[in-house]
Amino acid sequence: MLQKIIVLLCLSSVLSEQLCTPDASDGYKVRLSIKTALGDQAYAWNENELFLFRATLAFAMRNHMEQDFEVSNIVVCDETVRVSFWFVVTSPQNSSTLIGKTNVEEAVRKSRGRINSAFLLTDKTLEFVGIAPTLAAPLSPDTPPWLIVFGVVIGLVAAGIVFLLVSSLLQRRRSKEGKSDDSEEETRVKTAENGGEGVYNMSFSDDERLTQM
């Protein structure tokens, strides 16, 4: 019985490896630029790091599909020294059945931040070829847009009211100054007519003297 179980496990692993081939229809290529991202603090890629990758992918698939994915369901092949490889995801119910690209892409997108942080990388240095990088969430302003527009409108209205008040005050002041000037002119004219202080015309005085003679 034990021998049969061992044989079945070996056969399942062999079948899984056959499912993972470069350019597989449901497979993805991964490229990691560890040296570019971390420089002198770059870590060496080894079997432990590969196991971590498979574990994070299994977590992403569990998180998305809510099924019991295991590390064994993440099959890796065609691994290169420059840290690139292909992977496929097999079904937890049947290891000979591959999970479609749509579910794999959605799982990677949902957990992209967790995957990147596990390797201290970003979308540019941990590349899933064929899966678009995640976009940053749009910045939402602390103040609602409608409140900003309302504030601008209220400010314009207030500025208009202040302008009208100032202009009306200036017009009143000018009208008062004009009336005061007119009253001063009228006062001068009346003073001259009533014999008030003014300039004495000597020519009229000489004419009166000649007339009397």
Helices and strands as residue ranges (DSSP letters): H 2-19, E 28-32, H 34-38, G 39-41, H 47-65, G 71-73, E 74-80, E 84-89, H 101-110, H 112-118, E 126-129, H 145-193, H 202-212
